[in-house]
């Protein structure tokens, strides 16, 4: 039996590609290497699934060798179409007020289940636990599975994902499949991933959350104000994850010096005056409690100890020199990022199939006609906050439609 389209990978991009192709009248087969499709969808947004972002149509929110590559797919299937698409699937969305859209039920499982159900209702077929070992160019294309299984198709969509979160089934095998066909694969690195920080500040503040600004002076990077969470290995939370793509690139040159502004709402002069006013109002208070109500209780004592200042001393002993030193620490606390937590904790992949070898409007291979790409397997990496899922929906829709010959 020869299918019109075989989709390799049943994640966000693969399910969308399969659904758009099946709805176009094509006979479609999705090959999912795991026991069920959509496993990575289940862990997105901490299980709530950040469907998309109000800003996700903008190519400035994507990284790769050529971010403009995204323009065609994002224009063909923008945020508005994504929201309408899911609403028709029975998954209405809500904006939490910051442009982050979630399913009304706040259930990632509902998103995955609705996509699979719609795909099957459109006549799509699926084989689970089907690991693909190789692709032989057509026509017809031959998809070779482990154990000697074979499927043939007029076109193939490679939607295997990247290397992030391998427990969900994406271990980078798509890069190997593309490479065997002559496609270049750019160096890959974990993205949207917690950061390792030198020293033991994280040990003292494990689990503590602050609203801060994070800067990397050497690279000119800055992000925030946003929430940052300390952990024994370093830092996590939206602030760290949001900057991890750029930091990951900068780490190629070695450990990266960072600055953490713990009181971003106050400039240096304002913070100095605030500390002086507090000192005069509470001369008997311990230094470690000087910013009680401004910062979480544990933060200032930990910062003071790291700099050799006793947080138990009374505020009255705070000299002007020490106060200005404290201001500098609070506005630009020095951190050294030594790496990331790696693939197991990453939500996305930086790098992938070289997009110069892929047609941006159709996502078809320039090397092998009939081969299409969708999602994280390509050298496209969005920012934290729904951008990578938008790329999955947009690229999946475009690849599926063109693989079916319907666009």
The 8 nearest C-alpha neighbors of each residue, nearest first, counted from 0:
[[1, 2, 151, 150, 152, 3, 149, 26],
 [2, 0, 151, 152, 3, 150, 153, 139],
 [3, 1, 152, 4, 26, 27, 151, 153],
 [2, 4, 153, 26, 152, 25, 27, 154],
 [5, 3, 27, 154, 2, 155, 152, 153],
 [4, 6, 28, 155, 27, 29, 152, 156],
 [5, 7, 156, 29, 155, 8, 28, 157],
 [6, 8, 30, 157, 158, 29, 159, 156],
 [9, 7, 159, 31, 158, 13, 30, 10],
 [10, 8, 13, 36, 31, 14, 37, 29],
 [9, 11, 37, 13, 12, 14, 8, 36],
 [10, 12, 14, 13, 391, 37, 15, 40],
 [13, 11, 391, 395, 374, 15, 10, 14],
 [12, 14, 9, 16, 10, 158, 8, 15],
 [13, 15, 17, 9, 16, 11, 12, 10],
 [14, 16, 395, 18, 12, 13, 17, 396],
 [17, 15, 399, 395, 396, 13, 19, 14],
 [18, 16, 14, 20, 15, 19, 399, 21],
 [17, 19, 118, 15, 21, 20, 16, 22],
 [18, 20, 22, 16, 399, 21, 400, 17],
 [19, 21, 399, 400, 23, 403, 17, 18],
 [22, 20, 25, 18, 23, 24, 19, 121],
 [21, 23, 19, 24, 20, 121, 18, 25],
 [24, 22, 20, 21, 25, 405, 19, 403],
 [23, 25, 21, 22, 26, 20, 403, 121],
 [26, 24, 21, 3, 20, 403, 23, 27],
 [27, 25, 3, 2, 21, 4, 24, 123],
 [28, 26, 4, 123, 5, 25, 21, 2],
 [27, 29, 124, 5, 125, 123, 6, 4],
 [30, 28, 6, 125, 5, 7, 31, 9],
 [29, 31, 7, 126, 8, 129, 125, 6],
 [32, 30, 127, 8, 9, 33, 129, 128],
 [31, 33, 128, 129, 130, 127, 30, 8],
 [34, 32, 128, 35, 31, 127, 168, 36],
 [33, 35, 128, 127, 32, 36, 31, 129],
 [34, 36, 33, 127, 37, 38, 31, 128],
 [37, 35, 9, 38, 10, 31, 33, 34],
 [36, 38, 10, 40, 111, 39, 9, 11],
 [37, 39, 41, 40, 167, 36, 10, 35],
 [38, 40, 41, 167, 42, 37, 10, 43],
 [39, 41, 37, 43, 38, 42, 107, 111],
 [40, 42, 107, 39, 38, 108, 46, 43],
 [43, 41, 46, 40, 39, 45, 44, 107],
 [44, 42, 48, 40, 45, 46, 41, 47],
 [43, 45, 48, 47, 49, 46, 42, 107],
 [46, 44, 43, 47, 42, 48, 41, 107],
 [45, 47, 42, 107, 44, 43, 41, 48],
 [46, 48, 105, 106, 107, 44, 45, 49],
 [49, 47, 44, 107, 43, 50, 46, 101],
 [48, 50, 101, 385, 44, 51, 100, 47],
 [51, 49, 101, 48, 100, 385, 388, 102],
 [52, 50, 385, 389, 100, 49, 386, 388],
 [51, 53, 99, 55, 385, 54, 98, 100],
 [52, 54, 98, 55, 99, 78, 51, 100],
 [55, 53, 52, 56, 57, 98, 60, 386],
 [54, 56, 52, 386, 57, 53, 389, 78],
 [57, 55, 54, 73, 77, 78, 58, 74],
 [58, 56, 59, 55, 54, 60, 70, 61],
 [57, 59, 60, 61, 66, 67, 70, 69],
 [60, 58, 57, 61, 66, 62, 67, 56],
 [59, 61, 58, 382, 381, 57, 55, 62],
 [62, 60, 381, 380, 59, 58, 66, 382],
 [63, 61, 380, 66, 379, 381, 60, 64],
 [64, 62, 379, 65, 378, 66, 380, 350],
 [63, 65, 66, 378, 62, 354, 353, 379],
 [64, 66, 63, 67, 68, 62, 354, 355],
 [65, 67, 68, 63, 62, 61, 69, 58],
 [68, 66, 69, 70, 65, 58, 71, 59],
 [67, 69, 66, 70, 359, 65, 71, 354],
 [70, 68, 67, 71, 72, 66, 73, 58],
 [69, 71, 73, 67, 68, 72, 74, 58],
 [72, 70, 360, 74, 73, 69, 359, 75],
 [71, 73, 75, 74, 393, 394, 70, 69],
 [74, 72, 77, 70, 76, 75, 71, 393],
 [73, 75, 71, 77, 72, 76, 70, 56],
 [76, 74, 72, 73, 71, 77, 397, 393],
 [75, 77, 393, 73, 74, 80, 72, 81],
 [78, 76, 73, 74, 80, 79, 56, 75],
 [77, 79, 81, 80, 82, 56, 55, 53],
 [80, 78, 82, 81, 77, 83, 76, 84],
 [81, 79, 83, 77, 78, 82, 76, 84],
 [82, 80, 78, 84, 79, 83, 85, 77],
 [81, 83, 79, 85, 84, 80, 86, 78],
 [84, 82, 86, 80, 81, 85, 87, 79],
 [85, 83, 81, 87, 82, 86, 80, 88],
 [84, 86, 88, 90, 87, 82, 83, 81],
 [85, 87, 91, 90, 83, 89, 88, 84],
 [88, 86, 89, 85, 84, 83, 90, 91],
 [87, 89, 85, 86, 90, 113, 84, 117],
 [88, 90, 86, 87, 91, 85, 113, 84],
 [89, 91, 86, 85, 88, 102, 92, 103],
 [92, 90, 86, 103, 102, 89, 85, 93],
 [93, 91, 102, 103, 101, 100, 90, 82],
 [92, 94, 100, 101, 103, 102, 95, 91],
 [95, 93, 100, 96, 99, 98, 101, 92],
 [96, 94, 97, 99, 93, 100, 98, 101],
 [97, 95, 94, 98, 99, 93, 100, 53],
 [96, 98, 99, 95, 94, 53, 100, 52],
 [97, 99, 53, 52, 96, 94, 100, 95],
 [100, 98, 52, 94, 97, 95, 51, 49],
 [99, 101, 94, 51, 93, 50, 49, 52],
 [102, 100, 49, 50, 92, 93, 105, 48],
 [103, 101, 92, 105, 104, 91, 90, 93],
 [102, 104, 92, 105, 93, 91, 101, 90],
 [103, 105, 106, 102, 109, 101, 90, 47],
 [106, 104, 47, 102, 103, 101, 107, 48],
 [105, 107, 47, 104, 108, 109, 46, 102],
 [106, 108, 48, 47, 41, 110, 46, 109],
 [107, 109, 111, 106, 110, 41, 112, 40],
 [110, 108, 112, 107, 106, 111, 113, 90],
 [109, 111, 107, 113, 108, 112, 114, 90],
 [112, 110, 108, 37, 114, 113, 109, 40],
 [111, 113, 109, 115, 114, 110, 108, 116],
 [114, 112, 116, 110, 115, 111, 109, 117],
 [115, 113, 117, 111, 116, 112, 118, 110],
 [114, 116, 118, 112, 113, 117, 119, 111],
 [115, 117, 113, 119, 118, 114, 112, 120],
 [118, 116, 120, 114, 119, 115, 113, 121],
 [119, 117, 18, 115, 121, 116, 123, 120],
 [118, 120, 123, 122, 116, 121, 117, 115],
 [121, 119, 117, 122, 118, 116, 123, 115],
 [122, 120, 118, 119, 123, 21, 22, 117],
 [123, 121, 119, 120, 21, 124, 118, 26],
 [124, 122, 119, 27, 118, 121, 21, 28],
 [125, 123, 28, 27, 29, 119, 122, 126],
 [126, 124, 29, 28, 30, 127, 123, 31],
 [125, 127, 30, 31, 129, 29, 128, 124],
 [126, 128, 31, 129, 34, 32, 33, 35],
 [129, 127, 32, 33, 34, 31, 130, 126],
 [130, 128, 32, 127, 31, 30, 126, 131],
 [129, 131, 32, 144, 145, 128, 132, 31],
 [132, 130, 144, 143, 133, 145, 129, 142],
 [133, 131, 144, 143, 145, 130, 134, 176],
 [134, 132, 143, 131, 176, 142, 135, 144],
 [133, 135, 142, 141, 143, 136, 176, 140],
 [134, 136, 141, 140, 137, 142, 133, 143],
 [137, 135, 140, 134, 138, 141, 367, 139],
 [138, 136, 140, 139, 135, 141, 153, 369],
 [137, 139, 140, 153, 136, 152, 154, 369],
 [138, 140, 137, 153, 152, 151, 141, 136],
 [139, 141, 137, 136, 152, 138, 151, 135],
 [140, 142, 151, 135, 150, 134, 143, 139],
 [143, 141, 134, 150, 149, 151, 133, 140],
 [144, 142, 149, 133, 132, 131, 134, 148],
 [145, 143, 131, 148, 132, 130, 149, 147],
 [144, 146, 147, 130, 132, 131, 148, 143],
 [145, 147, 148, 144, 143, 130, 149, 132],
 [146, 148, 145, 144, 149, 143, 132, 131],
 [149, 147, 144, 146, 143, 145, 150, 142],
 [150, 148, 143, 142, 144, 147, 141, 151],
 [149, 151, 142, 141, 143, 152, 148, 1],
 [152, 150, 141, 1, 140, 142, 139, 2],
 [153, 151, 2, 1, 140, 154, 139, 3],
 [152, 154, 139, 3, 138, 140, 4, 2],
 [155, 153, 369, 4, 152, 402, 370, 3],
 [154, 156, 5, 370, 4, 6, 371, 369],
 [157, 155, 371, 6, 372, 370, 158, 7],
 [156, 158, 372, 7, 159, 371, 6, 373],
 [159, 157, 373, 8, 13, 7, 160, 374],
 [158, 160, 8, 173, 157, 7, 376, 169],
 [161, 159, 375, 376, 169, 158, 374, 162],
 [160, 162, 376, 171, 375, 348, 169, 163],
 [161, 163, 171, 170, 169, 165, 348, 342],
 [162, 164, 342, 345, 347, 165, 346, 348],
 [163, 165, 343, 166, 167, 345, 342, 344],
 [166, 164, 169, 170, 168, 167, 163, 162],
 [167, 165, 168, 164, 169, 343, 170, 163],
 [168, 166, 165, 39, 38, 164, 169, 33],
 [167, 169, 165, 166, 170, 33, 32, 38],
 [170, 168, 165, 162, 160, 171, 161, 167],
 [169, 171, 162, 165, 172, 168, 161, 163],
 [170, 172, 162, 161, 173, 174, 169, 160],
 [173, 171, 175, 174, 170, 176, 159, 169],
 [174, 172, 176, 159, 171, 175, 177, 376],
 [175, 173, 177, 172, 176, 171, 178, 184],
 [174, 176, 178, 172, 173, 177, 179, 171],
 [175, 177, 173, 179, 174, 178, 133, 172],
 [178, 176, 174, 180, 182, 175, 179, 173],
 [177, 179, 182, 175, 181, 180, 176, 174],
 [180, 178, 176, 181, 177, 175, 182, 133],
 [181, 179, 177, 178, 182, 176, 134, 367],
 [180, 182, 178, 179, 183, 177, 366, 367],
 [183, 181, 178, 177, 180, 184, 352, 353],
 [182, 184, 353, 178, 352, 181, 185, 177],
 [183, 185, 352, 351, 353, 182, 174, 186],
 [184, 186, 351, 350, 353, 352, 187, 183],
 [187, 185, 350, 184, 351, 188, 349, 378],
 [186, 188, 350, 349, 351, 185, 348, 189],
 [187, 189, 349, 348, 190, 350, 186, 247],
 [190, 188, 348, 342, 345, 341, 349, 347],
 [191, 189, 347, 244, 192, 348, 345, 349],
 [192, 190, 240, 346, 243, 345, 347, 244],
 [191, 193, 345, 190, 240, 344, 243, 346],
 [194, 192, 235, 340, 339, 240, 234, 239],
 [195, 193, 339, 234, 233, 338, 340, 196],
 [194, 196, 233, 338, 339, 232, 337, 336],
 [195, 197, 233, 336, 335, 337, 194, 232],
 [198, 196, 335, 336, 337, 195, 199, 334],
 [199, 197, 200, 196, 201, 335, 334, 233],
 [198, 200, 202, 201, 203, 197, 231, 196],
 [201, 199, 203, 202, 198, 204, 301, 305],
 [202, 200, 231, 230, 204, 229, 233, 199],
 [201, 203, 231, 199, 205, 200, 204, 230],
 [204, 202, 200, 201, 205, 301, 199, 297],
 [205, 203, 201, 207, 202, 229, 206, 200],
 [206, 204, 230, 229, 202, 201, 207, 231],
 [205, 207, 229, 230, 228, 204, 208, 201],
 [208, 206, 204, 205, 229, 228, 209, 295],
 [209, 207, 228, 227, 206, 229, 226, 210],
 [210, 208, 227, 226, 211, 228, 207, 261],
 [211, 209, 226, 225, 224, 227, 261, 208],
 [210, 212, 261, 224, 260, 225, 263, 209],
 [211, 213, 223, 224, 260, 222, 259, 263],
 [214, 212, 259, 222, 221, 258, 260, 223],
 [213, 215, 221, 258, 220, 257, 216, 259],
 [214, 216, 257, 220, 218, 217, 219, 256],
 [217, 215, 219, 218, 214, 220, 257, 256],
 [218, 216, 215, 219, 256, 255, 220, 257],
 [217, 219, 220, 216, 215, 249, 246, 214],
 [218, 220, 216, 217, 215, 221, 214, 245],
 [221, 219, 215, 218, 214, 216, 222, 245],
 [220, 222, 214, 213, 215, 219, 223, 212],
 [223, 221, 213, 212, 214, 242, 224, 238],
 [224, 222, 212, 225, 238, 211, 213, 221],
 [223, 225, 212, 211, 210, 222, 263, 226],
 [226, 224, 223, 210, 238, 211, 227, 237],
 [225, 227, 210, 238, 209, 237, 236, 211],
 [228, 226, 236, 238, 209, 208, 235, 210],
 [227, 229, 208, 235, 236, 234, 207, 206],
 [228, 230, 234, 205, 201, 206, 207, 204],
 [231, 229, 205, 201, 233, 232, 234, 206],
 [230, 232, 202, 201, 205, 233, 229, 199],
 [233, 231, 195, 230, 196, 201, 234, 194],
 [234, 232, 196, 195, 230, 201, 231, 194],
 [235, 233, 229, 194, 230, 228, 193, 239],
 [234, 236, 193, 228, 239, 227, 240, 229],
 [235, 237, 227, 228, 238, 239, 226, 240],
 [236, 238, 240, 239, 241, 226, 227, 225],
 [239, 237, 225, 227, 241, 226, 236, 240],
 [238, 240, 235, 242, 241, 237, 236, 243],
 [241, 239, 191, 243, 237, 192, 242, 238],
 [240, 242, 383, 238, 239, 237, 243, 382],
 [241, 243, 239, 240, 244, 245, 246, 238],
 [242, 244, 246, 240, 191, 245, 241, 247],
 [245, 243, 190, 247, 246, 242, 191, 248],
 [246, 244, 248, 247, 243, 242, 249, 220],
 [247, 245, 243, 249, 248, 244, 250, 242],
 [246, 248, 244, 250, 245, 249, 243, 190],
 [247, 249, 245, 246, 250, 251, 244, 188],
 [248, 250, 246, 251, 247, 252, 245, 218],
 [251, 249, 253, 252, 247, 248, 254, 246],
 [250, 252, 249, 253, 248, 247, 254, 246],
 [253, 251, 250, 249, 254, 255, 248, 247],
 [252, 254, 250, 251, 255, 337, 249, 338],
 [255, 253, 337, 336, 250, 335, 256, 338],
 [254, 256, 336, 335, 250, 257, 253, 337],
 [257, 255, 335, 334, 215, 336, 254, 258],
 [258, 256, 215, 334, 214, 335, 333, 255],
 [259, 257, 331, 333, 214, 332, 213, 334],
 [258, 260, 213, 332, 331, 212, 261, 214],
 [261, 259, 330, 331, 212, 211, 263, 262],
 [260, 262, 211, 329, 263, 259, 330, 212],
 [261, 263, 264, 260, 265, 330, 329, 211],
 [264, 262, 265, 260, 261, 211, 212, 224],
 [263, 265, 262, 266, 224, 261, 211, 270],
 [266, 264, 263, 270, 269, 262, 267, 268],
 [265, 267, 269, 268, 270, 264, 263, 330],
 [266, 268, 270, 269, 271, 326, 265, 330],
 [269, 267, 271, 270, 266, 272, 265, 273],
 [270, 268, 272, 266, 271, 267, 265, 273],
 [269, 271, 273, 267, 272, 268, 265, 266],
 [272, 270, 268, 274, 273, 269, 326, 267],
 [271, 273, 275, 269, 270, 274, 276, 268],
 [272, 274, 270, 276, 271, 275, 269, 277],
 [275, 273, 277, 271, 276, 272, 278, 270],
 [274, 276, 278, 272, 277, 273, 271, 279],
 [277, 275, 273, 279, 274, 278, 272, 280],
 [278, 276, 274, 280, 275, 279, 281, 273],
 [279, 277, 275, 281, 282, 276, 280, 314],
 [278, 280, 276, 277, 281, 282, 275, 315],
 [279, 281, 277, 278, 276, 282, 275, 283],
 [280, 282, 278, 284, 283, 279, 277, 314],
 [283, 281, 315, 314, 278, 284, 279, 280],
 [284, 282, 313, 281, 314, 315, 285, 278],
 [283, 285, 281, 313, 314, 282, 286, 288],
 [284, 286, 313, 311, 287, 312, 288, 314],
 [287, 285, 310, 314, 289, 288, 313, 312],
 [286, 288, 310, 300, 285, 299, 289, 311],
 [289, 287, 291, 286, 285, 290, 284, 296],
 [288, 290, 286, 287, 291, 285, 284, 277],
 [291, 289, 293, 288, 294, 292, 299, 287],
 [290, 292, 288, 293, 289, 296, 294, 295],
 [293, 291, 294, 290, 295, 296, 289, 288],
 [292, 294, 290, 291, 295, 262, 296, 289],
 [293, 295, 292, 290, 291, 296, 298, 209],
 [296, 294, 297, 298, 293, 291, 292, 209],
 [295, 297, 298, 291, 294, 299, 288, 300],
 [298, 296, 295, 300, 299, 301, 204, 207],
 [297, 299, 301, 300, 295, 296, 302, 294],
 [298, 300, 302, 301, 287, 297, 303, 296],
 [301, 299, 287, 303, 310, 302, 298, 297],
 [302, 300, 304, 298, 299, 303, 305, 297],
 [301, 303, 299, 305, 300, 304, 298, 306],
 [304, 302, 308, 300, 306, 301, 305, 310],
 [305, 303, 307, 301, 306, 308, 302, 300],
 [304, 306, 302, 303, 307, 301, 200, 308],
 [307, 305, 303, 304, 308, 302, 301, 309],
 [306, 308, 304, 305, 303, 309, 302, 310],
 [307, 309, 303, 304, 306, 310, 305, 302],
 [308, 310, 311, 312, 304, 307, 303, 286],
 [311, 309, 287, 286, 300, 312, 303, 308],
 [312, 310, 285, 309, 286, 287, 313, 300],
 [311, 313, 285, 310, 286, 309, 314, 316],
 [314, 312, 285, 315, 283, 284, 286, 316],
 [313, 315, 286, 282, 316, 317, 285, 284],
 [314, 316, 282, 313, 317, 283, 278, 279],
 [317, 315, 314, 313, 318, 312, 282, 286],
 [318, 316, 314, 315, 321, 322, 319, 313],
 [319, 317, 321, 320, 322, 316, 315, 323],
 [318, 320, 322, 321, 323, 317, 324, 275],
 [319, 321, 323, 318, 322, 324, 317, 325],
 [322, 320, 324, 318, 323, 319, 325, 317],
 [321, 323, 319, 325, 324, 320, 318, 326],
 [324, 322, 326, 320, 325, 321, 319, 327],
 [325, 323, 321, 327, 322, 326, 320, 328],
 [324, 326, 322, 328, 323, 327, 321, 329],
 [327, 325, 323, 329, 324, 328, 271, 330],
 [326, 328, 324, 330, 325, 329, 331, 323],
 [329, 327, 332, 325, 331, 326, 330, 324],
 [328, 330, 326, 261, 327, 331, 332, 260],
 [331, 329, 260, 327, 328, 261, 326, 262],
 [332, 330, 258, 260, 259, 328, 329, 327],
 [331, 333, 328, 259, 258, 329, 330, 260],
 [334, 332, 258, 257, 331, 259, 335, 256],
 [335, 333, 257, 258, 256, 336, 332, 196],
 [334, 336, 256, 197, 196, 255, 257, 337],
 [335, 337, 196, 255, 254, 195, 338, 256],
 [338, 336, 254, 195, 196, 335, 197, 255],
 [337, 339, 195, 336, 194, 250, 340, 254],
 [338, 340, 194, 195, 341, 193, 192, 337],
 [341, 339, 193, 344, 194, 195, 192, 338],
 [342, 340, 339, 189, 343, 344, 345, 192],
 [341, 343, 163, 345, 189, 344, 164, 162],
 [342, 344, 164, 341, 345, 165, 163, 166],
 [343, 345, 342, 192, 341, 340, 164, 346],
 [346, 344, 192, 342, 163, 189, 347, 190],
 [345, 347, 191, 163, 164, 192, 190, 344],
 [348, 346, 190, 163, 345, 191, 189, 349],
 [349, 347, 189, 190, 161, 163, 188, 162],
 [348, 350, 188, 187, 380, 190, 189, 378],
 [351, 349, 187, 378, 185, 186, 348, 63],
 [350, 352, 378, 377, 184, 185, 376, 187],
 [351, 353, 184, 377, 378, 183, 354, 376],
 [354, 352, 184, 183, 355, 185, 356, 378],
 [353, 355, 357, 356, 352, 378, 377, 68],
 [356, 354, 353, 357, 358, 65, 365, 64],
 [355, 357, 354, 365, 353, 364, 366, 358],
 [358, 356, 364, 354, 365, 355, 363, 362],
 [357, 359, 362, 363, 361, 360, 364, 365],
 [360, 358, 362, 68, 361, 71, 357, 69],
 [361, 359, 71, 358, 362, 72, 397, 363],
 [360, 362, 363, 358, 359, 401, 398, 397],
 [363, 361, 358, 359, 371, 398, 357, 372],
 [364, 362, 371, 358, 361, 357, 370, 365],
 [363, 365, 357, 366, 367, 370, 371, 368],
 [364, 366, 356, 357, 367, 358, 363, 368],
 [365, 367, 364, 368, 356, 182, 181, 357],
 [366, 368, 364, 365, 370, 369, 136, 363],
 [369, 367, 370, 364, 366, 365, 363, 371],
 [368, 370, 154, 367, 155, 371, 363, 402],
 [371, 369, 155, 364, 368, 363, 367, 154],
 [370, 372, 363, 156, 362, 364, 398, 157],
 [373, 371, 157, 156, 362, 158, 398, 363],
 [374, 372, 394, 158, 395, 12, 398, 157],
 [375, 373, 391, 12, 376, 394, 158, 377],
 [374, 376, 160, 161, 377, 379, 348, 373],
 [375, 377, 160, 161, 351, 374, 352, 159],
 [378, 376, 352, 351, 375, 379, 374, 354],
 [379, 377, 351, 350, 352, 63, 353, 354],
 [380, 378, 63, 377, 62, 61, 375, 350],
 [381, 379, 62, 61, 349, 63, 348, 387],
 [382, 380, 61, 387, 386, 60, 62, 383],
 [381, 383, 386, 60, 241, 61, 384, 380],
 [382, 384, 241, 191, 385, 386, 240, 381],
 [383, 385, 386, 382, 52, 99, 49, 51],
 [386, 384, 51, 49, 52, 388, 50, 387],
 [385, 387, 381, 389, 55, 388, 382, 384],
 [388, 386, 381, 390, 389, 385, 391, 380],
 [387, 389, 391, 390, 385, 386, 51, 392],
 [390, 388, 386, 392, 51, 387, 391, 393],
 [389, 391, 387, 393, 388, 392, 394, 374],
 [390, 392, 12, 374, 388, 389, 394, 393],
 [391, 393, 389, 395, 390, 12, 394, 396],
 [394, 392, 76, 390, 396, 395, 72, 391],
 [393, 395, 373, 397, 391, 396, 72, 390],
 [396, 394, 16, 12, 15, 373, 392, 398],
 [395, 397, 16, 393, 399, 394, 15, 19],
 [398, 396, 394, 400, 399, 395, 401, 72],
 [399, 397, 395, 401, 400, 396, 362, 402],
 [400, 398, 16, 20, 402, 396, 19, 401],
 [399, 401, 20, 397, 403, 405, 398, 402],
 [402, 400, 404, 403, 398, 406, 399, 405],
 [401, 403, 399, 404, 400, 154, 398, 4],
 [404, 402, 20, 401, 400, 405, 25, 399],
 [405, 403, 401, 402, 406, 400, 23, 20],
 [404, 406, 400, 403, 401, 23, 402, 20],
 [405, 401, 400, 404, 403, 397, 361, 402]]
